[in-house]
């Protein structure tokens, strides 16, 4: 279970950066 969450946390930052770029363009 712990290993599964750490693996999901890795792709999380990559997706957050995509949203940050999309929001930054709108700002």
C-alpha positions in Angstrom: 0.0 0.0 0.0 2.8 2.4 0.9 4.6 1.6 -2.3 1.5 2.2 -4.4 0.9 5.7 -2.9 4.5 6.7 -3.5 4.2 5.7 -7.2 1.0 7.6 -7.5 2.6 10.7 -5.9 5.4 10.7 -8.6 3.0 11.3 -11.6 1.0 13.7 -9.4 3.6 16.5 -9.6 3.9 16.1 -13.3 0.1 16.6 -13.8 0.1 19.5 -11.4 2.8 21.2 -13.4 0.7 20.9 -16.5 -2.2 22.6 -14.8 0.1 25.2 -13.4 1.2 26.1 -17.0 -2.4 26.2 -18.2 -3.4 28.4 -15.3 -0.3 30.6 -15.7 -1.2 31.2 -19.4 -4.7 32.3 -18.4 -3.4 34.6 -15.8 
